[in-house]
Amino acid sequence: MDLPSLIEPNSRAYLVNNLKKCHETRVGVYYYVFNFGLLFIFVLIFGLALYFCYTNKPSDYEKKQQMLKEQNFILNKIRYHQENYQQQKQSMSNITSLPFHYNDNIDTI
């Protein structure tokens, strides 16, 4: 037994096709809006990153100051190690190159 239908089959097919077309156009519009939105966000983030990299770039004076600071650090390390080497060399015996210690409180038997 067929269920009663309130509309004609032709008008039903027309409405279904019309709704399918509306759905396809809506999905197409959402597709383009979503893609262009993502492209805009990507370009915005990339542009902001480039802008901040450009504005936070150190000036020539700051670069020279940083280079001088690094050179002083390296020279101080070299001086420290040279002084340490000289102290170790002075505390070694010349004959055997073994360390020796002076003990002023030697108890003699």
C-alpha positions as a Markdown table, in Angstrom:
| # | Residue | x | y | z |
|---|---|---|---|---|
| 1 | Met | 0.0 | 0.0 | 0.0 |
| 2 | Asp | 1.4 | 3.3 | -1.1 |
| 3 | Leu | 1.6 | 6.2 | 1.4 |
| 4 | Pro | -0.3 | 9.2 | 0.3 |
| 5 | Ser | 1.8 | 12.1 | -1.1 |
| 6 | Leu | 0.9 | 15.7 | -0.6 |
| 7 | Ile | 2.8 | 17.0 | -3.6 |
| 8 | Glu | 3.1 | 15.8 | -7.2 |
| 9 | Pro | 6.2 | 13.8 | -8.1 |
| 10 | Asn | 7.4 | 16.4 | -10.7 |
| 11 | Ser | 7.3 | 19.2 | -8.2 |
| 12 | Arg | 9.0 | 17.0 | -5.6 |
| 13 | Ala | 11.8 | 16.2 | -8.1 |
| 14 | Tyr | 12.1 | 20.0 | -8.9 |
| 15 | Leu | 12.4 | 20.9 | -5.2 |
| 16 | Val | 15.0 | 18.1 | -4.5 |
| 17 | Asn | 17.1 | 19.2 | -7.5 |
| 18 | Asn | 16.8 | 22.9 | -6.5 |
| 19 | Leu | 17.9 | 22.0 | -2.9 |
| 20 | Lys | 20.9 | 20.0 | -4.3 |
| 21 | Lys | 22.0 | 23.0 | -6.4 |
| 22 | Cys | 21.6 | 25.3 | -3.4 |
| 23 | His | 23.7 | 22.9 | -1.3 |
| 24 | Glu | 26.4 | 22.7 | -4.0 |
| 25 | Thr | 26.7 | 26.4 | -4.3 |
| 26 | Arg | 26.7 | 26.9 | -0.5 |
| 27 | Val | 29.5 | 24.3 | -0.2 |
| 28 | Gly | 31.4 | 25.9 | -3.0 |
| 29 | Val | 31.1 | 29.4 | -1.4 |
| 30 | Tyr | 32.2 | 27.9 | 2.0 |
| 31 | Tyr | 35.1 | 26.2 | 0.3 |
| 32 | Tyr | 36.4 | 29.4 | -1.3 |
| 33 | Val | 35.8 | 31.5 | 1.8 |
| 34 | Phe | 37.6 | 29.0 | 4.0 |
| 35 | Asn | 40.6 | 28.7 | 1.6 |
| 36 | Phe | 40.9 | 32.5 | 1.2 |
| 37 | Gly | 40.6 | 32.9 | 4.9 |
| 38 | Leu | 43.4 | 30.4 | 5.6 |
| 39 | Leu | 45.5 | 32.1 | 2.9 |
| 40 | Phe | 44.9 | 35.5 | 4.5 |
| 41 | Ile | 45.8 | 34.2 | 8.0 |
| 42 | Phe | 49.0 | 32.5 | 6.6 |
| 43 | Val | 50.1 | 35.7 | 4.8 |
| 44 | Leu | 49.3 | 37.8 | 7.9 |
| 45 | Ile | 51.3 | 35.6 | 10.2 |
| 46 | Phe | 54.2 | 35.3 | 7.7 |
| 47 | Gly | 54.2 | 39.1 | 7.1 |
| 48 | Leu | 54.1 | 39.8 | 10.9 |
| 49 | Ala | 57.1 | 37.5 | 11.4 |
| 50 | Leu | 59.1 | 39.2 | 8.7 |
| 51 | Tyr | 58.2 | 42.6 | 10.1 |
| 52 | Phe | 59.2 | 41.7 | 13.6 |
| 53 | Cys | 62.5 | 40.2 | 12.3 |
| 54 | Tyr | 63.2 | 43.4 | 10.4 |
| 55 | Thr | 62.4 | 45.7 | 13.3 |
| 56 | Asn | 64.3 | 43.7 | 15.9 |
| 57 | Lys | 67.5 | 43.5 | 13.8 |
| 58 | Pro | 70.4 | 44.9 | 15.8 |
| 59 | Ser | 72.0 | 48.1 | 14.5 |
| 60 | Asp | 75.6 | 48.3 | 13.4 |
| 61 | Tyr | 76.6 | 49.9 | 16.8 |
| 62 | Glu | 74.9 | 47.0 | 18.7 |
| 63 | Lys | 76.6 | 44.5 | 16.4 |
| 64 | Lys | 80.0 | 46.0 | 17.1 |
| 65 | Gln | 79.3 | 46.1 | 20.9 |
| 66 | Gln | 78.3 | 42.4 | 20.8 |
| 67 | Met | 81.5 | 41.5 | 18.8 |
| 68 | Leu | 83.7 | 43.4 | 21.3 |
| 69 | Lys | 82.0 | 41.7 | 24.2 |
| 70 | Glu | 82.6 | 38.3 | 22.7 |
| 71 | Gln | 86.2 | 39.2 | 21.9 |
| 72 | Asn | 86.8 | 40.3 | 25.5 |
| 73 | Phe | 85.2 | 37.1 | 26.8 |
| 74 | Ile | 87.4 | 35.0 | 24.7 |
| 75 | Leu | 90.6 | 37.0 | 25.6 |
| 76 | Asn | 89.7 | 36.7 | 29.3 |
| 77 | Lys | 89.3 | 32.9 | 29.0 |
| 78 | Ile | 92.7 | 32.7 | 27.2 |
| 79 | Arg | 94.4 | 34.8 | 29.9 |
| 80 | Tyr | 92.8 | 32.7 | 32.7 |
| 81 | His | 94.0 | 29.5 | 31.1 |
| 82 | Gln | 97.5 | 30.9 | 30.5 |
| 83 | Glu | 97.8 | 32.0 | 34.1 |
| 84 | Asn | 96.5 | 28.7 | 35.3 |
| 85 | Tyr | 99.1 | 26.9 | 33.1 |
| 86 | Gln | 101.9 | 29.2 | 34.5 |
| 87 | Gln | 100.8 | 28.5 | 38.1 |
| 88 | Gln | 100.8 | 24.7 | 37.4 |
| 89 | Lys | 104.2 | 24.9 | 35.7 |
| 90 | Gln | 105.7 | 26.8 | 38.7 |
| 91 | Ser | 104.4 | 24.2 | 41.2 |
| 92 | Met | 106.0 | 21.3 | 39.2 |
| 93 | Ser | 109.5 | 20.0 | 39.8 |
| 94 | Asn | 111.8 | 20.8 | 36.9 |
| 95 | Ile | 113.4 | 17.4 | 37.0 |
| 96 | Thr | 110.4 | 15.0 | 37.2 |
| 97 | Ser | 107.5 | 17.3 | 36.3 |
| 98 | Leu | 105.7 | 16.0 | 39.4 |
| 99 | Pro | 103.9 | 18.5 | 41.7 |
| 100 | Phe | 105.6 | 19.2 | 45.0 |
| 101 | His | 104.4 | 21.1 | 48.1 |
| 102 | Tyr | 106.4 | 23.0 | 50.6 |
| 103 | Asn | 105.7 | 22.1 | 54.2 |
| 104 | Asp | 107.0 | 24.6 | 56.7 |
| 105 | Asn | 106.0 | 22.6 | 59.8 |
| 106 | Ile | 108.2 | 19.5 | 59.2 |
| 107 | Asp | 108.9 | 17.6 | 62.4 |
| 108 | Thr | 112.4 | 16.2 | 62.4 |
| 109 | Ile | 113.2 | 13.2 | 64.4 |
